[in-house]
Amino acid sequence: MRHEDRRKEAGKMFIDVAKYIVTVGVIGNILSEKMSIMEALAIITVAALSFVIGFYTIPAKKENK
């Protein structure tokens, strides 16, 4: 239970990193007007991986009975 808050913050951080990666990819594509398929797949893969790590890092809420 001690580390529940730390896990929650770490999970939020990973989800934020995923949002930042997608934002940088979209802005980079707009500014450079040329992005290869491999670059786009790399951005999507890293963002998805970061999101999944963040999702599973955040602890589930426990119901009190």
Helices and strands as residue ranges (DSSP letters): H 4-32, H 37-57
